[in-house]
Amino acid sequence: MEVIFKYIVFLPLVGFLIAGMFGRKIGDRMSQLLTASLVTIAAVLSWVAFKNVAFGGEKYAVHVLSWVTSGDLSFNWAFKIDTLTAVMLVVVNTVSALVHWYSMGYMHEDPDKPRFFAYLSLFTFAMLMLVTSDNLVQMFFGWEGVGLASYLLIGFWFKKPSANAAAIKAFVVNRVGDFGFALGIYAVFMLTGSVMFDDIFARAGEFQNYSINFLGHDYHALTVICLLLFVGAMGKSAQLGLHTWLPDAMEGPTPVSALIHAATMVTAGVFLVARFSPVFEFSPTALHVVTIVGASTAFFAATVGLVQNDIKRVIAYSTCSQLGYMFLALGLSAYGAAIFHLFTHAFFKALLFLGAGSVIHAMHHEQDMRNMGGLWRKIPFTAGVMFVGNLAITGFPYLSGYFSKDMIIEAAYASHSAGAQYGFVLAVAAAFMTSFYSWRLWIMTFAGPGTRADHHTFDHAHEGPWTMRIPLLVLTVGAIAAGGYFAASFIGHDRFDFWNGALMTHVDDVMDHAHHVPAGVKWAPFVVMVLGAALAAWFYQRKTDLPQRTAEMWDGLYAFLLNKWYFDELYNFLFVRPAFWLGRTFWKRGDEQTIDGFGPNGVSALVAGIAARARKLQSGYVYHYAFAMIIGLAGLVTWFMASGSGH
């Protein structure tokens, strides 16, 4: 079994190396088939491992190689395989494999396919390194790897200035979070003397009363560590404050958006907090912060999604909102519910993103929903699968989102922890808005007897090839069945055996109480889902003048939401403009006026000027030199005579 885990992790790396180094030699087709096949094999093996680990009760510690021994710091490159890891392996490799096959159709016109598929496989390998790590340094290696791969993929179309800007923005914003993560790693090692997960978790209780002194003040050590790790999670998982990179990441090809948003980079923060649940349980303050940030993010992103017109941006803010639900569950200690929502979300969010890609492909790269409409007649398959994706994300009974998202809402109501009721109210409000913007997207894109699209574009719209449609069909099955099939294992009566110690399931009162909340609480998500869908239909199908009239009536609020609460403008004022001013100051005054003025334009220029003048004395004429010798001799004689007369 240990060999299988090595295949799961390293097959995508092999695909990356071959396609990256020899892609031009083996050709486009072979690069695509090779990378997609290797990731598909890894996906199949991941399901085999999932069955063996999650339902067989097995755990594995797989040694790869000896890595670092330096004083008290010692760790190997090894895989920690438990149920949490197995779930992540299934999510990452399954979605990645489908994205690889889908990309063959979507990217068929791109001239640089080997590079694109190499980057996809690199991204997959980096995420696998992250989720299989058994120590913090190895996790940080994978953490930075997905950051690098996201930069390469978001900026894949590097001749497009907006893509380059989005890639840089994602890279820089994530460095902020990664700095917090790095400080958290240092603090863990300072406190426990180890970076190995098993050592840290086993000894966490010993340090529950320890303090860290910083600038003359004592702070609860485990709270500091948890908050620093959570800062890292906020960056990767685009939580409120460090979320600004996520919408701009839409500048990359649509398959990249599906991979980043559904299964890999943005789920890394959720995985980190879940993995460190044995430590977070010793810090109620940190859990409170996670609850508040998660609930606020779910609400914030949902409000922004209400008014976006780019089909991919609506889904991007939907991702941000759903991640907020996951962190809300983590903050409530409902770790199983958080990972279950991560699991189900991977299927329906990948379905929605790849469905949006199918729309964009059909509409010749048009992304503005105001220029669509009536597409159900041209691309009925895409309309159908996105309809199912909408049902799943909005929590329609017995589809995937119904089981996972509703459990988080019920856990928020049942919990007595700080911020739980705040989380419950915002989660229900976000569920209403999720239904509204999801059906708004579908109606604006597919519904209506006519179309707002350019007629030439509309007339030539058609479904993508089968390499695009088959992945959509597989994801549709997952969006329908993944929730109901696995609910008992993730969050039901089988959860203790299923998780087998991978999460802090013994701290599980909130999950028990969540199953026994009042009927009104259980019905609340369904009621707001129906109301949101009905309101979207009323606005965009029945009374089509209402959106414009509402926007004009509430123009201030509309502008506030359309401009994403002005976070970008605020950060531009607080950080970007001062940074540019500081850079220009160092450049103009420091570099040009001081360094260049004193160096190349100062002393060096003076020496060069003297040398240039002295060079004129070297004329090459003998009579010039004879004249200079006579002048010199006369001067010397005069000096001696003057010196002698002085005695």
WOUR-V482548 format. One record per residue. N is the residue number from 1. RES is the residue in three letters. PSI is psi in radians with two decimals (none if undefined). Layout:
# WOUR-V482548
N_RES_PSI + N_RES_PSI
This chain:
# WOUR-V482548
1_MET_-0.58 + 2_GLU_-0.60 + 3_VAL_-0.64 + 4_ILE_-0.72 + 5_PHE_-0.60 + 6_LYS_-0.69 + 7_TYR_-0.77 + 8_ILE_-0.75 + 9_VAL_-0.72 + 10_PHE_-0.25 + 11_LEU_-0.77 + 12_PRO_-0.58 + 13_LEU_-0.72 + 14_VAL_-0.77 + 15_GLY_-0.74 + 16_PHE_-0.81 + 17_LEU_-0.76 + 18_ILE_-0.85 + 19_ALA_-0.61 + 20_GLY_-0.68 + 21_MET_-0.54 + 22_PHE_0.27 + 23_GLY_-0.70 + 24_ARG_-0.50 + 25_LYS_-0.73 + 26_ILE_-0.24 + 27_GLY_2.88 + 28_ASP_-0.88 + 29_ARG_-0.80 + 30_MET_-0.65 + 31_SER_-0.76 + 32_GLN_-0.83 + 33_LEU_-0.69 + 34_LEU_-0.91 + 35_THR_-0.76 + 36_ALA_-0.70 + 37_SER_-0.75 + 38_LEU_-0.73 + 39_VAL_-0.60 + 40_THR_-0.73 + 41_ILE_-0.75 + 42_ALA_-0.65 + 43_ALA_-0.78 + 44_VAL_-0.77 + 45_LEU_-0.55 + 46_SER_-0.69 + 47_TRP_-0.65 + 48_VAL_-0.79 + 49_ALA_-0.67 + 50_PHE_-0.77 + 51_LYS_-0.73 + 52_ASN_-0.69 + 53_VAL_-0.91 + 54_ALA_-0.62 + 55_PHE_-0.15 + 56_GLY_-0.12 + 57_GLY_0.31 + 58_GLU_2.69 + 59_LYS_2.61 + 60_TYR_2.52 + 61_ALA_1.86 + 62_VAL_2.01 + 63_HIS_2.24 + 64_VAL_-0.96 + 65_LEU_2.78 + 66_SER_2.41 + 67_TRP_-1.22 + 68_VAL_2.28 + 69_THR_1.90 + 70_SER_1.74 + 71_GLY_-2.18 + 72_ASP_-0.18 + 73_LEU_2.05 + 74_SER_2.24 + 75_PHE_2.78 + 76_ASN_2.94 + 77_TRP_1.91 + 78_ALA_2.79 + 79_PHE_2.29 + 80_LYS_1.87 + 81_ILE_1.88 + 82_ASP_-2.95 + 83_THR_-0.70 + 84_LEU_-0.78 + 85_THR_-0.77 + 86_ALA_-0.70 + 87_VAL_-0.79 + 88_MET_-0.64 + 89_LEU_-0.74 + 90_VAL_-0.82 + 91_VAL_-0.89 + 92_VAL_-0.90 + 93_ASN_-0.60 + 94_THR_-0.89 + 95_VAL_-0.71 + 96_SER_-0.75 + 97_ALA_-0.78 + 98_LEU_-0.66 + 99_VAL_-0.68 + 100_HIS_-0.87 + 101_TRP_-0.72 + 102_TYR_-0.68 + 103_SER_-0.40 + 104_MET_-0.68 + 105_GLY_-0.75 + 106_TYR_-0.65 + 107_MET_0.34 + 108_HIS_-0.40 + 109_GLU_-0.14 + 110_ASP_2.37 + 111_PRO_-0.11 + 112_ASP_0.88 + 113_LYS_-0.70 + 114_PRO_-0.68 + 115_ARG_-0.73 + 116_PHE_-0.82 + 117_PHE_-0.53 + 118_ALA_-0.74 + 119_TYR_-0.72 + 120_LEU_-0.77 + 121_SER_-0.62 + 122_LEU_-0.76 + 123_PHE_-0.80 + 124_THR_-0.79 + 125_PHE_-0.75 + 126_ALA_-0.72 + 127_MET_-0.65 + 128_LEU_-0.65 + 129_MET_-0.68 + 130_LEU_-0.85 + 131_VAL_-0.31 + 132_THR_-0.02 + 133_SER_2.57 + 134_ASP_0.17 + 135_ASN_2.86 + 136_LEU_-0.62 + 137_VAL_-0.75 + 138_GLN_-0.69 + 139_MET_-0.72 + 140_PHE_-0.59 + 141_PHE_-0.87 + 142_GLY_-0.63 + 143_TRP_-0.84 + 144_GLU_-0.50 + 145_GLY_-0.76 + 146_VAL_-0.51 + 147_GLY_-0.78 + 148_LEU_-0.83 + 149_ALA_-0.64 + 150_SER_-0.67 + 151_TYR_-0.77 + 152_LEU_-0.66 + 153_LEU_-0.72 + 154_ILE_-0.68 + 155_GLY_0.43 + 156_PHE_-0.76 + 157_TRP_1.32 + 158_PHE_-0.21 + 159_LYS_-0.06 + 160_LYS_1.94 + 161_PRO_-0.67 + 162_SER_-0.56 + 163_ALA_-0.72 + 164_ASN_-0.75 + 165_ALA_-0.72 + 166_ALA_-0.69 + 167_ALA_-0.76 + 168_ILE_-0.72 + 169_LYS_-0.79 + 170_ALA_-0.73 + 171_PHE_-0.78 + 172_VAL_-0.81 + 173_VAL_-0.69 + 174_ASN_-0.45 + 175_ARG_-0.54 + 176_VAL_-0.88 + 177_GLY_-0.70 + 178_ASP_-0.53 + 179_PHE_-0.73 + 180_GLY_-0.73 + 181_PHE_-0.78 + 182_ALA_-0.74 + 183_LEU_-0.65 + 184_GLY_-0.71 + 185_ILE_-0.78 + 186_TYR_-0.73 + 187_ALA_-0.69 + 188_VAL_-0.81 + 189_PHE_-0.68 + 190_MET_-0.66 + 191_LEU_-0.79 + 192_THR_-0.31 + 193_GLY_0.27 + 194_SER_2.72 + 195_VAL_0.08 + 196_MET_2.29 + 197_PHE_-0.84 + 198_ASP_-0.70 + 199_ASP_-0.77 + 200_ILE_-0.83 + 201_PHE_-0.65 + 202_ALA_-0.54 + 203_ARG_0.02 + 204_ALA_-0.69 + 205_GLY_-0.47 + 206_GLU_-0.42 + 207_PHE_0.26 + 208_GLN_-0.32 + 209_ASN_0.16 + 210_TYR_2.71 + 211_SER_2.71 + 212_ILE_2.22 + 213_ASN_2.19 + 214_PHE_2.09 + 215_LEU_0.72 + 216_GLY_0.07 + 217_HIS_2.52 + 218_ASP_2.35 + 219_TYR_2.56 + 220_HIS_2.11 + 221_ALA_-0.86 + 222_LEU_-0.53 + 223_THR_-0.77 + 224_VAL_-0.81 + 225_ILE_-0.82 + 226_CYS_-0.72 + 227_LEU_-0.66 + 228_LEU_-0.75 + 229_LEU_-0.64 + 230_PHE_-0.56 + 231_VAL_-0.75 + 232_GLY_-0.74 + 233_ALA_-0.65 + 234_MET_-0.69 + 235_GLY_-0.88 + 236_LYS_-0.68 + 237_SER_0.26 + 238_ALA_0.89 + 239_GLN_2.82 + 240_LEU_2.16 + 241_GLY_-0.69 + 242_LEU_0.54 + 243_HIS_-0.16 + 244_THR_-0.34 + 245_TRP_-0.44 + 246_LEU_-0.85 + 247_PRO_-0.65 + 248_ASP_-0.34 + 249_ALA_-0.18 + 250_MET_-0.19 + 251_GLU_-0.34 + 252_GLY_2.95 + 253_PRO_2.59 + 254_THR_-0.70 + 255_PRO_-0.56 + 256_VAL_-0.75 + 257_SER_-0.76 + 258_ALA_-0.73 + 259_LEU_-0.77 + 260_ILE_-0.77 + 261_HIS_-0.42 + 262_ALA_-0.65 + 263_ALA_-0.36 + 264_THR_-1.72 + 265_MET_-0.85 + 266_VAL_-0.31 + 267_THR_-0.13 + 268_ALA_-0.69 + 269_GLY_-0.70 + 270_VAL_-0.78 + 271_PHE_-0.73 + 272_LEU_-0.85 + 273_VAL_-0.69 + 274_ALA_-0.73 + 275_ARG_-0.64 + 276_PHE_0.38 + 277_SER_-0.60 + 278_PRO_-0.43 + 279_VAL_-0.75 + 280_PHE_-0.52 + 281_GLU_-0.32 + 282_PHE_0.07 + 283_SER_1.52 + 284_PRO_-0.57 + 285_THR_-0.80 + 286_ALA_-0.72 + 287_LEU_-0.65 + 288_HIS_-0.78 + 289_VAL_-0.77 + 290_VAL_-0.74 + 291_THR_-0.87 + 292_ILE_-0.80 + 293_VAL_-0.75 + 294_GLY_-0.84 + 295_ALA_-0.73 + 296_SER_-0.68 + 297_THR_-0.75 + 298_ALA_-0.75 + 299_PHE_-0.85 + 300_PHE_-0.91 + 301_ALA_-0.61 + 302_ALA_-0.68 + 303_THR_-0.68 + 304_VAL_-0.64 + 305_GLY_-0.36 + 306_LEU_-0.53 + 307_VAL_0.01 + 308_GLN_2.57 + 309_ASN_-0.30 + 310_ASP_2.18 + 311_ILE_-0.62 + 312_LYS_-0.57 + 313_ARG_-0.62 + 314_VAL_-0.81 + 315_ILE_-0.57 + 316_ALA_-0.79 + 317_TYR_-0.50 + 318_SER_-0.75 + 319_THR_-0.82 + 320_CYS_-0.74 + 321_SER_-0.77 + 322_GLN_-0.59 + 323_LEU_-0.61 + 324_GLY_-0.72 + 325_TYR_-0.76 + 326_MET_-0.76 + 327_PHE_-0.57 + 328_LEU_-0.81 + 329_ALA_-0.71 + 330_LEU_-0.74 + 331_GLY_-0.44 + 332_LEU_0.04 + 333_SER_0.29 + 334_ALA_1.11 + 335_TYR_-0.68 + 336_GLY_-0.67 + 337_ALA_-0.69 + 338_ALA_-0.82 + 339_ILE_-0.56 + 340_PHE_-0.72 + 341_HIS_-0.63 + 342_LEU_-0.76 + 343_PHE_-0.90 + 344_THR_-0.65 + 345_HIS_-0.60 + 346_ALA_-0.67 + 347_PHE_-0.92 + 348_PHE_-0.45 + 349_LYS_-0.69 + 350_ALA_-0.68 + 351_LEU_-0.79 + 352_LEU_-0.73 + 353_PHE_-0.80 + 354_LEU_-0.54 + 355_GLY_-0.74 + 356_ALA_-0.66 + 357_GLY_-0.65 + 358_SER_-0.66 + 359_VAL_-0.83 + 360_ILE_-0.70 + 361_HIS_-0.75 + 362_ALA_-0.56 + 363_MET_0.34 + 364_HIS_0.87 + 365_HIS_0.27 + 366_GLU_2.29 + 367_GLN_-0.16 + 368_ASP_2.07 + 369_MET_-0.37 + 370_ARG_-0.27 + 371_ASN_0.48 + 372_MET_-2.63 + 373_GLY_2.44 + 374_GLY_0.24 + 375_LEU_-0.18 + 376_TRP_-0.45 + 377_ARG_-0.46 + 378_LYS_-0.66 + 379_ILE_1.20 + 380_PRO_-0.59 + 381_PHE_-0.83 + 382_THR_-0.73 + 383_ALA_-0.70 + 384_GLY_-0.79 + 385_VAL_-0.59 + 386_MET_-0.49 + 387_PHE_-0.77 + 388_VAL_-0.72 + 389_GLY_-0.70 + 390_ASN_-0.76 + 391_LEU_-0.69 + 392_ALA_-0.81 + 393_ILE_-0.51 + 394_THR_-0.10 + 395_GLY_0.58 + 396_PHE_2.40 + 397_PRO_2.28 + 398_TYR_0.10 + 399_LEU_3.04 + 400_SER_-0.86 + 401_GLY_-0.45 + 402_TYR_-0.72 + 403_PHE_-0.74 + 404_SER_-0.83 + 405_LYS_-0.70 + 406_ASP_-0.61 + 407_MET_-0.65 + 408_ILE_-0.75 + 409_ILE_-0.76 + 410_GLU_-0.65 + 411_ALA_-0.64 + 412_ALA_-0.68 + 413_TYR_-0.70 + 414_ALA_-0.41 + 415_SER_2.57 + 416_HIS_0.18 + 417_SER_2.86 + 418_ALA_2.33 + 419_GLY_-0.02 + 420_ALA_-0.76 + 421_GLN_-0.64 + 422_TYR_-0.79 + 423_GLY_-0.69 + 424_PHE_-0.83 + 425_VAL_-0.82 + 426_LEU_-0.56 + 427_ALA_-0.72 + 428_VAL_-0.74 + 429_ALA_-0.72 + 430_ALA_-0.60 + 431_ALA_-0.69 + 432_PHE_-0.83 + 433_MET_-0.59 + 434_THR_-0.77 + 435_SER_-0.73 + 436_PHE_-0.92 + 437_TYR_-0.46 + 438_SER_-0.80 + 439_TRP_-0.48 + 440_ARG_-0.78 + 441_LEU_-0.83 + 442_TRP_-0.76 + 443_ILE_-0.79 + 444_MET_-0.54 + 445_THR_-0.78 + 446_PHE_-0.50 + 447_ALA_2.99 + 448_GLY_2.54 + 449_PRO_-0.48 + 450_GLY_-2.90 + 451_THR_2.64 + 452_ARG_0.00 + 453_ALA_2.79 + 454_ASP_2.27 + 455_HIS_-0.57 + 456_HIS_-0.77 + 457_THR_-0.78 + 458_PHE_-0.74 + 459_ASP_-0.51 + 460_HIS_0.08 + 461_ALA_2.44 + 462_HIS_2.82 + 463_GLU_2.68 + 464_GLY_3.05 + 465_PRO_3.00 + 466_TRP_-0.42 + 467_THR_-0.37 + 468_MET_-0.60 + 469_ARG_-0.61 + 470_ILE_-0.81 + 471_PRO_-0.66 + 472_LEU_-0.67 + 473_LEU_-0.74 + 474_VAL_-0.77 + 475_LEU_-0.56 + 476_THR_-0.74 + 477_VAL_-0.75 + 478_GLY_-0.71 + 479_ALA_-0.54 + 480_ILE_-0.81 + 481_ALA_-0.38 + 482_ALA_-0.64 + 483_GLY_-0.96 + 484_GLY_-0.66 + 485_TYR_-0.64 + 486_PHE_0.05 + 487_ALA_-0.78 + 488_ALA_-0.57 + 489_SER_-0.79 + 490_PHE_-0.79 + 491_ILE_0.01 + 492_GLY_-2.66 + 493_HIS_-0.29 + 494_ASP_0.11 + 495_ARG_-0.55 + 496_PHE_-0.75 + 497_ASP_-0.65 + 498_PHE_-0.87 + 499_TRP_-0.55 + 500_ASN_0.76 + 501_GLY_0.00 + 502_ALA_-0.48 + 503_LEU_2.92 + 504_MET_1.15 + 505_THR_-0.26 + 506_HIS_-0.36 + 507_VAL_1.34 + 508_ASP_0.31 + 509_ASP_-0.68 + 510_VAL_-0.63 + 511_MET_-0.67 + 512_ASP_-0.83 + 513_HIS_-0.54 + 514_ALA_-0.48 + 515_HIS_-0.11 + 516_HIS_0.51 + 517_VAL_2.83 + 518_PRO_2.73 + 519_ALA_-0.59 + 520_GLY_-0.63 + 521_VAL_-0.72 + 522_LYS_-0.58 + 523_TRP_-0.32 + 524_ALA_-0.84 + 525_PRO_-0.64 + 526_PHE_-0.74 + 527_VAL_-0.83 + 528_VAL_-0.53 + 529_MET_-0.77 + 530_VAL_-0.76 + 531_LEU_-0.74 + 532_GLY_-0.76 + 533_ALA_-0.72 + 534_ALA_-0.71 + 535_LEU_-0.70 + 536_ALA_-0.74 + 537_ALA_-0.69 + 538_TRP_-0.75 + 539_PHE_-0.73 + 540_TYR_-0.04 + 541_GLN_-0.71 + 542_ARG_-0.94 + 543_LYS_1.33 + 544_THR_-0.16 + 545_ASP_-0.20 + 546_LEU_-0.74 + 547_PRO_-0.79 + 548_GLN_-0.77 + 549_ARG_-0.71 + 550_THR_-0.73 + 551_ALA_-0.66 + 552_GLU_-0.64 + 553_MET_-0.72 + 554_TRP_0.91 + 555_ASP_-0.62 + 556_GLY_-0.82 + 557_LEU_-0.71 + 558_TYR_-0.78 + 559_ALA_-0.67 + 560_PHE_-0.79 + 561_LEU_-0.73 + 562_LEU_-0.60 + 563_ASN_0.33 + 564_LYS_0.76 + 565_TRP_0.29 + 566_TYR_0.51 + 567_PHE_-0.75 + 568_ASP_-0.73 + 569_GLU_-0.69 + 570_LEU_-0.82 + 571_TYR_-0.59 + 572_ASN_-0.69 + 573_PHE_-0.73 + 574_LEU_-0.62 + 575_PHE_-0.84 + 576_VAL_-0.91 + 577_ARG_-0.79 + 578_PRO_-0.63 + 579_ALA_-0.74 + 580_PHE_-0.71 + 581_TRP_-0.77 + 582_LEU_-0.72 + 583_GLY_-0.76 + 584_ARG_-0.63 + 585_THR_-0.84 + 586_PHE_-0.61 + 587_TRP_-0.95 + 588_LYS_-0.90 + 589_ARG_-0.69 + 590_GLY_-0.92 + 591_ASP_-1.01 + 592_GLU_-0.88 + 593_GLN_-0.70 + 594_THR_-1.09 + 595_ILE_-0.93 + 596_ASP_-0.64 + 597_GLY_-0.67 + 598_PHE_-0.60 + 599_GLY_-1.68 + 600_PRO_-0.64 + 601_ASN_-0.03 + 602_GLY_-1.73 + 603_VAL_-0.79 + 604_SER_-0.71 + 605_ALA_-0.65 + 606_LEU_-0.81 + 607_VAL_-0.74 + 608_ALA_-0.66 + 609_GLY_-0.78 + 610_ILE_-0.76 + 611_ALA_-0.66 + 612_ALA_-0.70 + 613_ARG_-0.73 + 614_ALA_-0.54 + 615_ARG_-0.44 + 616_LYS_-0.38 + 617_LEU_-0.36 + 618_GLN_1.32 + 619_SER_-0.46 + 620_GLY_-0.06 + 621_TYR_2.34 + 622_VAL_-0.67 + 623_TYR_-0.45 + 624_HIS_-0.77 + 625_TYR_-0.68 + 626_ALA_-0.73 + 627_PHE_-0.73 + 628_ALA_-0.64 + 629_MET_-0.68 + 630_ILE_-0.76 + 631_ILE_-0.74 + 632_GLY_-0.74 + 633_LEU_-0.73 + 634_ALA_-0.72 + 635_GLY_-0.69 + 636_LEU_-0.77 + 637_VAL_-0.73 + 638_THR_-0.71 + 639_TRP_-0.73 + 640_PHE_-0.71 + 641_MET_-0.74 + 642_ALA_-0.66 + 643_SER_-0.69 + 644_GLY_-0.65 + 645_SER_-0.34 + 646_GLY_-0.34 + 647_HIS_none
